[in-house]
Amino acid sequence: MYLSDFLRLCEISNIPERHFHPHQVTFYHQKKQYNDLLFFYGIPPPFPKRMYFSRLKFQMNTIKYIQQSLNISEKSISATLDLLAEDCTIPFISRYRKDRTGNLDETQIEQIAKLSKQFEDLVKRKESILKSIEEQQALTPELHQRIQESFDLQELEDLYLPFKKRKKTKADAAKEKGLEPLARIIMSQKAQDIRFTASKYLNDQVSSEEEALQGARDIMAEWINENMYVRKNLRRLFQRKAVITSKAVKAKKEEEEAQKFSQYFEWEESLNRAPSHRLLAMLRAEAEGFVKTNIGIDKDEAIEFIEKAIIKSNNESAEQIALAIKDSYKRLLEPAISNEALQEAKEKADKKAIEIFSENLSQLLLAPPLGEKRILAIDPGYRSGCKIVCLDEKGDLLHNETIYPHAPQNESGMAMKKIRSMVNAYNIEAISIGNGTASRETEFFIKKITFDKPLQVFVVSEAGASVYSASKMARDEFPNYDVTVRGAVSIGRRLADPLAELVKIDPKSIGVGQYQHDVDQTQLKNELDTTVMKCVNSVGINLNTASKALLSYVSGIGEKMAENIVNYRAENGAFEDRKQLKKVPRLGEKAFQQAAAFVRIHHAKNPLDNSAVHPEAYGIVEKMAKDLGIKTNELIANKEKIALIRPEQYVTGEIGILSIKDILKELEKPGLDPRKAAKVFEFDPKVKSIKDLKTGMILPGIVNNITAFGCFVDLGIKESGLVHISQLKEGFVSDVNEVVKLHQHVQVKVTDVDEARKRVQLSMII
């Protein structure tokens, strides 16, 4: 161990370097008696002596492992790992511990956390493999060292392959017949008369030379399969040259459901070039039984490579080994490596699909809110009528009823009177209409009504509203109302604050993903939960109006604590300051530290409680104000006074220059919502259904979904049109999100209309 490592050990153990006299350190360093040095100075270790070096080694290895993937300094990684170990959340670390991490952003911190977990899992797998091999009394010093030095999971599994518990194989049966020595002789490639050599191994279980040779080939085939060099290079061959093919299942080819996969009835392409959406589509078609897929490379090329790697002679032994190689490739290597190649491609496709889903979800959650307004929300319908709800500024239900302005009832006159009456009675400021069935007709109907004051009319996405309305959360919130009323409430609330309402819905049900049911569900959930948490904490929430669902995503809170906060608020009334959070049952200092700055209290006694300034920095702000000869509330939003402050004068041991600069930015615009304001969008009034679309028409639309192959645009009708990635703009486009964002208002040209299949092709190249 190096002296620098020892000093690092002291650092992570919170033991100041100044405690040690240089000569004394040198003496003990020479004798490698580091623990004795600690005890010499009467400093008790914070954990058992034996754990000092294992902890140091583990931490250093973790950092090294992370640095292989990320170009981030050791100091920043180490500080981030320490903060994560202290149960700090990613939003808190990225916002309020910039000086410790070296200004790492949320994405970098998230990557460090993932790689740290990956390394931890790798270490556990190593331990499991070593234990298993040791129990089989097969762990040699060389193998132990190779496993310990490996940080590649595939390599570890290859090392473990010969010792892995499995069903009885052909090779096992041959070994039981005493044919392993024969296999070794042939594999040495020195035997000349193979049949004579094989005759020496005949016994009660082996009746002929051919049977003996077959058994030896079975054993050699397994050895070839377990050869790390062969497996490693075959993987590379598959990564470069594997082709995926799909063919229709004849028995199901003519089924109506199969037609959406007709493209893949006869399909072939390079696996490493297959885009994520196409690979996932093929795998879905196979899962539903419409096609069969296969992954393969040129068989002759693969076998030729293995022969060159193993056969070093030109005799009868070589002939037997060549036969074993062909058998090994067909029966063992090709199925295993092709499956690995497909799994790797699937993981990449999953990752891409999840990234797109997360980006879409983020854009959807951060969509422009209308704000605290009185809203009349409409869930449109024909025969069943339009469900109407009136909501106050906080989103509470004031009134509900049903009107029938459309066929078959056509009670438009009566419906107009009711709408006008509700708008006046509940002082409505805006109208929100769901974009489902009868949406355009309802929008036209509303715009015919003459109101006593100007009203903004919005069409909002209904995606997920029905899921929320049938959920336990909705039943708890509105126990005396049916699903139709709850759905209308959701439509109104998502206009006022999309983030606050959409967090109540399972992200997979919001409808902005691509093959979300085909990707790894655990990975998807984790990624989407992280995305929601990022969005919630980037905006900040009103502590006195936030729902349990919204509170549960606040840094450091969680579902149970959110419930405690809601219950405390119901029993004790609105929070008057952030400190009052500490009175919530089971909300301790750590949770308060993580959560406090992400909640807002409007009209609080301390104006900083309605800002993103952390309570730990209130003293610094107060000192700034005092130094300027003004009160704290006079400093807030006072750009002239804030410009006079020199950040370096207020740096402390806990709060560095980066945090001070953030505080000054926040003081200029305290509690500013990063989202833009909602704007009314006008669809083309001539287009009410797909039948009204004509090739060449140029129409306004709203981007309502983004995929790897393009974006879908809402034209104000039931069917969304597809703008293929090639039609987004002139020139090559590698990422759809570089050109468009969710909810972006765009102009598109209709290029093709397929009424039978309900498909519309669009172009943004006009």
C-alpha angles and dihedrals in degrees: 000000000000125000089239088057090052092052089048087052090055089050096053088044090055092242111143114234090225090072090075127076109223095232092048091049090051092050094051092040090058090052093042089232099139098149090050088055090056093050091045087065093044094245110144113215115247088227136019116300094244090060096059098081097033089054093048093047093048093049094047092048092049091053092048091049092051093047090058088068104028131050093222127127121258090240093056093046092047093049091048092050090050091051092047089050087054088059094252114157124236095245090051094047094047094047106034106023100050093127092057096046097040093250097303114175128227094266093053093046090048090051091051091050092050094047091047090054090045090053091047090052090048092053091049090050090051091052091049092049093047091049092049094049091044091053088055088053089235101113109119122188090248094051091045090054094047091052093046093050095047120096096172116098095208091051090050091052091049090052090050096044097092090052099042116120111246145150118289110283134201088257091054090052091049092049090052087056090057097252100127093093089054090051090052092050092051092044089054085063092217101105115103108184100045098177092051089049090048091051089066090066099055114124142143090301098039113056103173143028090245091054090050092050091047090053091048090050090051089054093046091048089058092048090051089050090053094047106119094205092053094046094046094051094042087056090054090049091052092046091055103034111019115130124202117212130183129193131186121256100238095214091058102030095102097046115117093234090054093061094078086064096044090116088069098048087098110013136147133169143143109283095221091053098046108113116236096250092052095049092048090048091053092048091049090050089052092047089053091050099247099113141019119225131202135189118206150142132208103300095208092052091051094048092045090054092051092047091052090049096050113021112078100161142054106226141095091289089058090054091054092046090050090055090048090050093054091048093046092050096047098040104030119007103043096048092046099043094041089051089050090049091051091046091051091049090047091051090052091048090048091050092051093046092048091048090053092046092049092049091049092047091050091051091047094049091047093049114137112280123215090216132218100344135139105256135193107206126197128198098196127219143152117222094013092047133229116301111222127197130176117212131191126225091280094049095254117150113253103168142351138190142143129251129191109209096146137062136326093028097029093190092157096143094054091042091054091052091050093049092048091048093050092047090055098039095051098033092240116199102183141013124225120199124190115236097228131096114347091007098134093044090051091048091052090046093052093048090056091062117098108221127194090239136024113276129191114229118204132185109212134186116267092198108139095003092115090049091053094044091057095043128106089243091059092045090052091048096045108021093160098051133074127238094267092061092044090051092052090049089054091052090053096044095049088060092052094045119353092187095054093049102038094054086071091065128074102255091228089064096054092081103228098112139092119232089337092162092054100054129082101293097205091051091046093051093048092049094047093046088052090049092051091048091051091051095046093049095043089058101035122218139245104251093205098052105028117117123233089256093054094044092051090067094052113112110273096004114092130176101296095045090047089056090050091052093050091048092048090049091051092050100040105027128237121347112255097193141003094254089066087072087076089067091063109106113263093002101127135182094278094052090046091051092052098042109032100084094047095060125073130208112200116217091008122169089246109050090209088069087073093054140069091253109121116237088237087067098046090099091056092051090048090051090050090053093045092050089053091048095242138105122263094251089053090056095054113098090358100130094180094056094040090054089061093059118102106211096207091063091066101047113126135181089267103034118049135195095275092055092046091054090050090052091053091050090050092048089057092057107013117198092359111174107230091211122094122239120269116261130202114246124205119211120203104280092212092062113077102145142007088269089068093059119102129183111263096027115139111215141173116245146164123237104239103169137020126203136171091263100046143301136285120230127206109225094181094268133097095263120065116216124233122233103196115220089250090058098051095089142330113291134021120327119195098177125033091207090063089067107031139021131204113276091017113150109234142173114231138182121223108235102170138007122197106184094178093056093033091236129143124190118204139181132206090198098095 
